[in-house]
């Protein structure tokens, strides 16, 4: 019994030692993250261009990882609106640029590289606006509505806004990502035409006299050009 007891003690000790070594080996495994430039295109603006005869535009997406969960990111685009409505006809054309950061809120498993991210951007646009026609506002519907044909172009208009994003970036193939986000925007400053107001700002969207808040969304594809791993 003494020999059996000693053997059992040795076996228990050996098993415990083996489990400790196995756990240490598993814990010591490190997965390297890929660092590189990720570029893509916004499919939402391309689809809208194809189905909306009053809209034409595109947007390029980009980001670069600077830390495991932190990225510098931005968007570059161009939009043209030729809007005809009951009360006003106008055209807006211009380009915009947004720059900021994305922070990954998602804890990846093993060697996965997906993102559920919160982002912040500072956006700026340079554009022109052509007022073609507008109707005088009146409360009494018994009298005819008077139309003012203007056909006047306002150039050199600018706007700056702050934008918050919440979105996902999912790796569907090696280095190929599906991207989608929603955006909340707050106008900081804008240059408006004389005796008129901006009706649409490229990159920001519709503007309203009663609010400086805008919303938007993006979905598309991005491809990462891998530079190194660490």
PASEBA-1860 file (N, C-alpha, C; in nm, 3 decimals):
! residues 230
1> XXXXXXXX> 0.082/-0.121/0.000/0.000/0.000/0.000/0.086/0.126/0.000 ~ 0.202/0.116/0.070/0.290/0.232/0.072/0.341/0.262/-0.066 ~ 0.382/0.155/-0.140/0.431/0.177/-0.277/0.321/0.231/-0.368 ~ 0.199/0.176/-0.352/0.087/0.223/-0.433/0.057/0.369/-0.403 ~ 0.060/0.405/-0.274/0.035/0.544/-0.236/0.138/0.638/-0.296 ~ 0.265/0.597/-0.290/0.371/0.681/-0.348/0.354/0.698/-0.498 ~ 0.316/0.590/-0.565/0.296/0.598/-0.711/0.181/0.692/-0.745 ~ 0.069/0.681/-0.665/-0.045/0.771/-0.688/-0.007/0.916/-0.668
9> XXXXXXXX> 0.071/0.943/-0.565/0.116/1.081/-0.540/0.201/1.132/-0.656 ~ 0.288/1.046/-0.706/0.371/1.085/-0.821/0.287/1.111/-0.944 ~ 0.184/1.026/-0.968/0.097/1.044/-1.084/0.018/1.174/-1.074 ~ -0.038/1.202/-0.953/-0.113/1.326/-0.934/-0.023/1.447/-0.957 ~ 0.099/1.439/-0.903/0.193/1.549/-0.923/0.229/1.568/-1.069 ~ 0.246/1.458/-1.140/0.283/1.465/-1.282/0.169/1.525/-1.364 ~ 0.045/1.481/-1.335/-0.071/1.535/-1.407/-0.086/1.685/-1.382 ~ -0.072/1.726/-1.255/-0.084/1.868/-1.221/0.024/1.950/-1.291
17> XXXXXXXX> 0.148/1.895/-1.290/0.258/1.964/-1.359/0.232/1.975/-1.508 ~ 0.180/1.868/-1.570/0.152/1.868/-1.714/0.046/1.971/-1.749 ~ -0.061/1.978/-1.665/-0.166/2.075/-1.690/-0.115/2.218/-1.678 ~ -0.028/2.241/-1.580/0.030/2.374/-1.563/0.115/2.413/-1.683 ~ 0.195/2.317/-1.730/0.279/2.344/-1.846/0.195/2.368/-1.971 ~ 0.084/2.291/-1.985/-0.002/2.306/-2.102/-0.070/2.443/-2.100 ~ -0.118/2.484/-1.981/-0.182/2.615/-1.969/-0.083/2.726/-2.000 ~ 0.040/2.711/-1.949/0.142/2.812/-1.977/0.172/2.820/-2.126
25> XXXXXXXX> 0.178/2.702/-2.192/0.204/2.701/-2.336/0.093/2.768/-2.414 ~ -0.035/2.739/-2.372/-0.149/2.801/-2.441/-0.150/2.951/-2.420 ~ -0.126/2.993/-2.294/-0.127/3.136/-2.263/-0.016/3.211/-2.334 ~ 0.092/3.141/-2.365/0.206/3.208/-2.426/0.192/3.224/-2.577 ~ 0.085/3.164/-2.637/0.065/3.178/-2.781/0.022/3.321/-2.811 ~ 0.088/3.387/-2.902/0.057/3.524/-2.938/0.021/3.531/-3.087 ~ -0.090/3.603/-3.116/-0.134/3.621/-3.254/-0.097/3.762/-3.299 ~ -0.025/3.769/-3.406/0.020/3.898/-3.457/-0.091/3.964/-3.539
33> XXXXXXXX> -0.104/4.095/-3.524/-0.203/4.173/-3.597/-0.139/4.235/-3.721 ~ -0.218/4.240/-3.828/-0.169/4.297/-3.953/-0.188/4.448/-3.954 ~ -0.084/4.519/-3.990/-0.088/4.664/-4.004/-0.074/4.698/-4.152 ~ -0.164/4.786/-4.200/-0.158/4.823/-4.340/-0.262/4.928/-4.373 ~ -0.259/4.972/-4.497/-0.353/5.073/-4.545/-0.476/5.003/-4.601 ~ -0.593/5.041/-4.551/-0.719/4.982/-4.596/-0.796/5.087/-4.676 ~ -0.828/5.055/-4.801/-0.898/5.147/-4.891/-1.023/5.079/-4.946 ~ -1.124/5.159/-4.978/-1.246/5.101/-5.031/-1.337/5.206/-5.093
41> XXXXXXXX> -1.455/5.160/-5.132/-1.552/5.244/-5.200/-1.686/5.230/-5.130 ~ -1.758/5.341/-5.122/-1.892/5.341/-5.063/-1.993/5.297/-5.168 ~ -2.052/5.179/-5.148/-2.149/5.127/-5.244/-2.281/5.203/-5.238 ~ -2.314/5.263/-5.122/-2.441/5.332/-5.106/-2.453/5.449/-5.204 ~ -2.346/5.528/-5.217/-2.351/5.642/-5.309/-2.357/5.597/-5.454 ~ -2.292/5.485/-5.487/-2.297/5.435/-5.625/-2.436/5.382/-5.658 ~ -2.498/5.312/-5.564/-2.634/5.262/-5.587/-2.732/5.379/-5.600 ~ -2.717/5.479/-5.515/-2.805/5.597/-5.525/-2.787/5.669/-5.657
49> XXXXXXXX> -2.663/5.674/-5.706/-2.637/5.736/-5.837/-2.713/5.661/-5.946 ~ -2.721/5.529/-5.934/-2.787/5.450/-6.037/-2.938/5.458/-6.035 ~ -2.998/5.481/-5.916/-3.144/5.478/-5.906/-3.208/5.616/-5.889 ~ -3.131/5.717/-5.848/-3.185/5.851/-5.826/-3.138/5.943/-5.939 ~ -3.226/5.985/-6.030/-3.184/6.069/-6.142/-3.138/6.209/-6.101 ~ -3.169/6.250/-5.977/-3.129/6.383/-5.931/-2.996/6.382/-5.855 ~ -2.934/6.264/-5.842/-2.812/6.253/-5.761/-2.700/6.188/-5.839 ~ -2.577/6.238/-5.816/-2.457/6.177/-5.871/-2.345/6.196/-5.771
57> XXXXXXXX> -2.279/6.085/-5.730/-2.173/6.101/-5.632/-2.095/5.972/-5.609 ~ -1.984/5.986/-5.537/-1.902/5.872/-5.497/-1.828/5.908/-5.369 ~ -1.780/5.806/-5.299/-1.704/5.827/-5.176/-1.598/5.718/-5.162 ~ -1.474/5.759/-5.131/-1.363/5.668/-5.107/-1.340/5.659/-4.956 ~ -1.324/5.536/-4.906/-1.304/5.510/-4.764/-1.159/5.469/-4.738 ~ -1.107/5.503/-4.622/-0.970/5.463/-4.589/-0.944/5.463/-4.439 ~ -0.854/5.375/-4.395/-0.808/5.379/-4.256/-0.670/5.313/-4.247 ~ -0.604/5.337/-4.135/-0.471/5.279/-4.111/-0.457/5.254/-3.961
65> XXXXXXXX> -0.422/5.130/-3.926/-0.408/5.093/-3.784/-0.279/5.151/-3.728 ~ -0.291/5.224/-3.617/-0.173/5.278/-3.549/-0.147/5.205/-3.417 ~ -0.252/5.146/-3.358/-0.239/5.058/-3.242/-0.336/4.942/-3.262 ~ -0.333/4.847/-3.169/-0.415/4.727/-3.186/-0.562/4.760/-3.210 ~ -0.619/4.855/-3.135/-0.761/4.890/-3.147/-0.784/5.030/-3.201 ~ -0.681/5.104/-3.233/-0.696/5.244/-3.273/-0.651/5.263/-3.418 ~ -0.733/5.335/-3.495/-0.707/5.360/-3.636/-0.723/5.509/-3.665 ~ -0.642/5.560/-3.758/-0.675/5.688/-3.819/-0.758/5.657/-3.943
73> XXXXXXXX> -0.859/5.739/-3.968/-0.955/5.705/-4.074/-1.008/5.832/-4.140 ~ -1.064/5.815/-4.259/-1.120/5.928/-4.330/-1.196/5.887/-4.454 ~ -1.264/5.984/-4.511/-1.342/5.966/-4.633/-1.321/6.086/-4.725 ~ -1.324/6.061/-4.854/-1.309/6.164/-4.956/-1.416/6.140/-5.060 ~ -1.491/6.246/-5.098/-1.600/6.224/-5.192/-1.640/6.348/-5.268 ~ -1.735/6.326/-5.359/-1.790/6.432/-5.443/-1.939/6.405/-5.461 ~ -2.021/6.510/-5.456/-2.165/6.495/-5.474/-2.220/6.606/-5.561 ~ -2.320/6.569/-5.643/-2.392/6.664/-5.726/-2.542/6.637/-5.711
81> XXXXXXXX> -2.617/6.742/-5.676/-2.761/6.732/-5.659/-2.829/6.827/-5.757 ~ -2.925/6.776/-5.833/-3.008/6.857/-5.922/-3.153/6.835/-5.882 ~ -3.200/6.913/-5.785/-3.328/6.886/-5.721/-3.439/6.976/-5.775 ~ -3.549/6.914/-5.818/-3.668/6.985/-5.864/-3.784/6.946/-5.774 ~ -3.844/7.045/-5.707/-3.956/7.018/-5.617/-4.068/7.118/-5.644 ~ -4.174/7.107/-5.565/-4.289/7.195/-5.587/-4.257/7.341/-5.558 ~ -4.173/7.366/-5.461/-4.149/7.504/-5.417/-4.015/7.561/-5.461 ~ -3.918/7.472/-5.495/-3.786/7.524/-5.527/-3.711/7.428/-5.619
89> XXXXXXXX> -3.633/7.483/-5.708/-3.542/7.407/-5.794/-3.401/7.459/-5.770 ~ -3.305/7.368/-5.747/-3.168/7.412/-5.722/-3.071/7.303/-5.761 ~ -2.944/7.342/-5.775/-2.835/7.250/-5.801/-2.724/7.276/-5.700 ~ -2.663/7.168/-5.649/-2.548/7.178/-5.559/-2.440/7.084/-5.609 ~ -2.316/7.133/-5.612/-2.205/7.052/-5.660/-2.081/7.085/-5.579 ~ -2.008/6.980/-5.534/-1.886/7.006/-5.461/-1.821/6.880/-5.407 ~ -1.710/6.900/-5.338/-1.630/6.790/-5.282/-1.618/6.807/-5.132 ~ -1.582/6.699/-5.065/-1.568/6.703/-4.920/-1.460/6.605/-4.875
97> XXXXXXXX> -1.413/6.629/-4.752/-1.311/6.544/-4.691/-1.342/6.531/-4.544 ~ -1.332/6.408/-4.491/-1.353/6.383/-4.348/-1.233/6.308/-4.293 ~ -1.184/6.350/-4.177/-1.067/6.287/-4.116/-1.088/6.273/-3.966 ~ -1.040/6.161/-3.910/-1.055/6.140/-3.766/-0.998/6.006/-3.724 ~ -1.062/5.943/-3.625/-1.015/5.817/-3.570/-1.130/5.719/-3.556 ~ -1.096/5.589/-3.554/-1.189/5.481/-3.523/-1.130/5.400/-3.407 ~ -1.214/5.364/-3.311/-1.170/5.278/-3.200/-1.252/5.151/-3.200 ~ -1.183/5.036/-3.201/-1.249/4.906/-3.207/-1.299/4.865/-3.069
105> XXXXXXXX> -1.430/4.846/-3.055/-1.490/4.804/-2.929/-1.500/4.653/-2.916 ~ -1.466/4.580/-3.021/-1.485/4.434/-3.025/-1.356/4.362/-2.989 ~ -1.369/4.260/-2.901/-1.254/4.176/-2.865/-1.250/4.056/-2.958 ~ -1.155/4.053/-3.050/-1.146/3.944/-3.148/-1.100/3.814/-3.084 ~ -1.147/3.703/-3.137/-1.102/3.571/-3.096/-0.982/3.530/-3.181 ~ -0.881/3.473/-3.115/-0.765/3.417/-3.183/-0.713/3.513/-3.289 ~ -0.712/3.470/-3.416/-0.654/3.553/-3.523/-0.760/3.625/-3.604 ~ -0.884/3.641/-3.551/-0.986/3.720/-3.620/-0.946/3.867/-3.622
113> XXXXXXXX> -1.001/3.941/-3.718/-0.967/4.084/-3.729/-1.090/4.164/-3.771 ~ -1.195/4.156/-3.691/-1.319/4.229/-3.718/-1.330/4.350/-3.627 ~ -1.422/4.439/-3.661/-1.440/4.561/-3.583/-1.588/4.591/-3.560 ~ -1.622/4.625/-3.436/-1.741/4.703/-3.403/-1.685/4.832/-3.346 ~ -1.698/4.940/-3.418/-1.618/5.058/-3.385/-1.702/5.183/-3.361 ~ -1.642/5.270/-3.283/-1.693/5.406/-3.263/-1.593/5.501/-3.328 ~ -1.642/5.593/-3.410/-1.553/5.684/-3.482/-1.593/5.829/-3.465 ~ -1.497/5.917/-3.483/-1.520/6.061/-3.479/-1.449/6.124/-3.598
121> XXXXXXXX> -1.516/6.219/-3.664/-1.461/6.285/-3.781/-1.482/6.436/-3.773 ~ -1.389/6.507/-3.834/-1.408/6.648/-3.864/-1.422/6.658/-4.015 ~ -1.537/6.707/-4.060/-1.565/6.713/-4.203/-1.561/6.855/-4.256 ~ -1.520/6.869/-4.382/-1.515/7.000/-4.448/-1.555/6.985/-4.593 ~ -1.632/7.080/-4.645/-1.680/7.075/-4.783/-1.658/7.209/-4.851 ~ -1.630/7.202/-4.980/-1.621/7.320/-5.066/-1.715/7.297/-5.184 ~ -1.809/7.389/-5.207/-1.913/7.360/-5.305/-1.973/7.489/-5.362 ~ -2.054/7.471/-5.464/-2.128/7.581/-5.524/-2.276/7.544/-5.528
129> XXXXXXXX> -2.361/7.646/-5.532/-2.505/7.623/-5.532/-2.570/7.713/-5.635 ~ -2.656/7.655/-5.716/-2.725/7.730/-5.821/-2.874/7.730/-5.791 ~ -2.926/7.847/-5.757/-3.069/7.863/-5.731/-3.139/7.893/-5.863 ~ -3.226/7.802/-5.905/-3.295/7.816/-6.034/-3.431/7.885/-6.019 ~ -3.511/7.840/-5.924/-3.647/7.892/-5.909/-3.697/7.867/-5.768 ~ -3.781/7.959/-5.719/-3.848/7.935/-5.592/-3.984/8.003/-5.593 ~ -4.076/7.947/-5.515/-4.210/8.004/-5.501/-4.219/8.084/-5.372 ~ -4.290/8.196/-5.378/-4.314/8.275/-5.257/-4.408/8.198/-5.163
137> XXXXXXXX> -4.370/8.193/-5.038/-4.453/8.124/-4.939/-4.573/8.211/-4.902 ~ -4.692/8.149/-4.897/-4.812/8.221/-4.857/-4.908/8.124/-4.787 ~ -4.983/8.179/-4.693/-5.075/8.097/-4.615/-5.210/8.080/-4.683 ~ -5.248/8.176/-4.765/-5.380/8.172/-4.830/-5.370/8.098/-4.963 ~ -5.443/7.987/-4.974/-5.436/7.906/-5.096/-5.532/7.954/-5.205 ~ -5.611/8.058/-5.178/-5.706/8.106/-5.278/-5.638/8.191/-5.386 ~ -5.524/8.248/-5.352/-5.454/8.333/-5.448/-5.347/8.252/-5.520 ~ -5.314/8.288/-5.641/-5.211/8.214/-5.715/-5.074/8.227/-5.650
145> XXXXXXXX> -4.993/8.125/-5.666/-4.857/8.124/-5.612/-4.764/8.191/-5.713 ~ -4.688/8.289/-5.664/-4.596/8.360/-5.752/-4.460/8.291/-5.752 ~ -4.407/8.269/-5.870/-4.279/8.202/-5.888/-4.174/8.303/-5.928 ~ -4.058/8.292/-5.864/-3.945/8.380/-5.896/-3.837/8.297/-5.963 ~ -3.809/8.323/-6.091/-3.704/8.253/-6.164/-3.574/8.330/-6.146 ~ -3.477/8.266/-6.082/-3.353/8.335/-6.044/-3.238/8.295/-6.135 ~ -3.209/8.166/-6.141/-3.097/8.111/-6.216/-2.966/8.184/-6.182 ~ -2.931/8.180/-6.053/-2.811/8.248/-6.005/-2.722/8.147/-5.935
153> XXXXXXXX> -2.592/8.151/-5.964/-2.495/8.058/-5.906/-2.415/8.126/-5.796 ~ -2.400/8.055/-5.684/-2.320/8.102/-5.572/-2.200/8.009/-5.558 ~ -2.081/8.064/-5.576/-1.959/7.983/-5.571/-1.881/8.011/-5.442 ~ -1.782/7.924/-5.415/-1.695/7.945/-5.300/-1.761/7.923/-5.166 ~ -1.865/7.840/-5.160/-1.932/7.811/-5.033/-1.854/7.703/-4.958 ~ -1.853/7.712/-4.826/-1.779/7.616/-4.743/-1.863/7.576/-4.622 ~ -1.829/7.462/-4.565/-1.896/7.414/-4.443/-1.801/7.324/-4.366 ~ -1.812/7.328/-4.233/-1.732/7.244/-4.143/-1.827/7.183/-4.041
161> XXXXXXXX> -1.812/7.053/-4.016/-1.901/6.987/-3.921/-1.827/6.879/-3.843 ~ -1.887/6.839/-3.731/-1.838/6.728/-3.649/-1.929/6.608/-3.673 ~ -1.867/6.490/-3.687/-1.944/6.370/-3.720/-1.904/6.253/-3.628 ~ -2.003/6.184/-3.575/-1.983/6.064/-3.495/-2.035/5.944/-3.573 ~ -1.962/5.833/-3.567/-1.999/5.713/-3.641/-2.005/5.592/-3.547 ~ -2.096/5.501/-3.578/-2.101/5.370/-3.513/-2.118/5.267/-3.624 ~ -2.024/5.172/-3.632/-2.029/5.081/-3.746/-1.955/4.951/-3.724 ~ -1.948/4.872/-3.831/-1.880/4.743/-3.830/-1.788/4.734/-3.952
169> XXXXXXXX> -1.681/4.656/-3.937/-1.593/4.619/-4.047/-1.562/4.471/-4.028 ~ -1.615/4.388/-4.118/-1.607/4.243/-4.104/-1.524/4.186/-4.217 ~ -1.423/4.105/-4.183/-1.336/4.042/-4.282/-1.409/3.921/-4.342 ~ -1.453/3.934/-4.468/-1.526/3.826/-4.535/-1.433/3.734/-4.612 ~ -1.319/3.786/-4.657/-1.212/3.711/-4.721/-1.081/3.769/-4.669 ~ -0.969/3.700/-4.684/-0.843/3.756/-4.635/-0.819/3.897/-4.689 ~ -0.812/3.994/-4.599/-0.786/4.136/-4.627/-0.899/4.207/-4.701 ~ -1.015/4.142/-4.717/-1.132/4.204/-4.780/-1.241/4.221/-4.674
177> XXXXXXXX> -1.293/4.344/-4.660/-1.383/4.377/-4.551/-1.515/4.435/-4.602 ~ -1.624/4.394/-4.538/-1.753/4.457/-4.556/-1.768/4.566/-4.450 ~ -1.814/4.684/-4.492/-1.820/4.800/-4.403/-1.962/4.854/-4.402 ~ -2.010/4.893/-4.284/-2.139/4.960/-4.271/-2.135/5.048/-4.147 ~ -2.196/5.166/-4.155/-2.203/5.254/-4.039/-2.320/5.349/-4.049 ~ -2.356/5.407/-3.936/-2.453/5.516/-3.929/-2.381/5.638/-3.872 ~ -2.428/5.757/-3.911/-2.357/5.880/-3.879/-2.452/5.984/-3.819 ~ -2.404/6.054/-3.718/-2.474/6.168/-3.659/-2.383/6.290/-3.673
185> XXXXXXXX> -2.438/6.400/-3.732/-2.354/6.513/-3.768/-2.407/6.642/-3.704 ~ -2.313/6.729/-3.671/-2.348/6.860/-3.613/-2.269/6.968/-3.685 ~ -2.342/7.058/-3.753/-2.277/7.165/-3.827/-2.208/7.262/-3.731 ~ -2.082/7.295/-3.760/-2.006/7.390/-3.679/-2.011/7.529/-3.739 ~ -1.980/7.538/-3.867/-1.984/7.667/-3.935/-2.007/7.644/-4.083 ~ -2.069/7.740/-4.150/-2.092/7.732/-4.293/-2.102/7.871/-4.353 ~ -2.057/7.882/-4.476/-2.070/8.005/-4.552/-2.192/7.992/-4.642 ~ -2.287/8.085/-4.628/-2.413/8.076/-4.701/-2.420/8.183/-4.809
193> XXXXXXXX> -2.502/8.163/-4.913/-2.519/8.266/-5.017/-2.586/8.391/-4.960 ~ -2.567/8.502/-5.029/-2.631/8.627/-4.989/-2.782/8.615/-5.004 ~ -2.854/8.653/-4.897/-3.001/8.654/-4.895/-3.061/8.515/-4.925 ~ -2.986/8.411/-4.890/-3.032/8.276/-4.918/-2.968/8.183/-4.816 ~ -2.993/8.054/-4.827/-2.938/7.957/-4.734/-2.893/7.832/-4.810 ~ -2.801/7.757/-4.750/-2.761/7.630/-4.810/-2.873/7.527/-4.794 ~ -2.906/7.461/-4.902/-3.009/7.358/-4.900/-2.950/7.218/-4.891 ~ -2.828/7.202/-4.940/-2.760/7.072/-4.938/-2.610/7.097/-4.932
201> XXXXXXXX> -2.541/7.025/-4.844/-2.395/7.037/-4.831/-2.334/6.901/-4.863 ~ -2.246/6.889/-4.962/-2.183/6.761/-4.994/-2.112/6.702/-4.872 ~ -2.139/6.574/-4.847/-2.080/6.507/-4.733/-2.160/6.520/-4.605 ~ -2.239/6.626/-4.595/-2.323/6.648/-4.477/-2.468/6.609/-4.505 ~ -2.518/6.646/-4.623/-2.655/6.615/-4.659/-2.745/6.737/-4.654 ~ -2.874/6.713/-4.635/-2.971/6.821/-4.629/-2.944/6.911/-4.510 ~ -2.969/7.039/-4.527/-2.960/7.135/-4.417/-3.096/7.198/-4.396 ~ -3.123/7.232/-4.271/-3.253/7.288/-4.235/-3.231/7.415/-4.154
209> XXXXXXXX> -3.322/7.512/-4.171/-3.311/7.638/-4.097/-3.328/7.617/-3.948 ~ -3.409/7.518/-3.909/-3.442/7.501/-3.767/-3.347/7.408/-3.693 ~ -3.254/7.344/-3.763/-3.166/7.248/-3.697/-3.031/7.243/-3.768 ~ -2.926/7.220/-3.690/-2.791/7.204/-3.744/-2.747/7.058/-3.737 ~ -2.841/6.967/-3.717/-2.814/6.824/-3.703/-2.842/6.753/-3.835 ~ -2.752/6.662/-3.874/-2.770/6.581/-3.992/-2.741/6.435/-3.962 ~ -2.789/6.347/-4.047/-2.765/6.203/-4.031/-2.721/6.147/-4.165 ~ -2.658/6.029/-4.161/-2.614/5.964/-4.284/-2.580/5.820/-4.258
217> XXXXXXXX> -2.538/5.751/-4.362/-2.500/5.610/-4.351/-2.405/5.576/-4.465 ~ -2.334/5.466/-4.447/-2.239/5.416/-4.546/-2.238/5.263/-4.542 ~ -2.230/5.200/-4.656/-2.198/5.058/-4.662/-2.121/5.032/-4.791 ~ -2.020/4.947/-4.781/-1.936/4.921/-4.896/-1.832/4.814/-4.867 ~ -1.725/4.816/-4.945/-1.618/4.719/-4.933/-1.484/4.791/-4.921 ~ -1.392/4.730/-4.843/-1.257/4.783/-4.829/-1.157/4.669/-4.843 ~ -1.041/4.701/-4.897/-0.932/4.603/-4.909/-0.809/4.657/-4.838 ~ -0.748/4.572/-4.757/-0.630/4.613/-4.681/-0.503/4.570/-4.754
225> XXXXXX> -0.413/4.666/-4.774/-0.280/4.639/-4.829/-0.188/4.613/-4.710 ~ -0.151/4.487/-4.684/-0.073/4.457/-4.562/0.070/4.506/-4.574 ~ 0.116/4.573/-4.470/0.255/4.622/-4.466/0.343/4.535/-4.377 ~ 0.296/4.508/-4.254/0.375/4.426/-4.161/0.281/4.374/-4.052 ~ 0.333/4.284/-3.968/0.259/4.230/-3.855/0.337/4.252/-3.726 ~ 0.263/4.273/-3.618/0.329/4.280/-3.487/0.228/4.247/-3.378
END
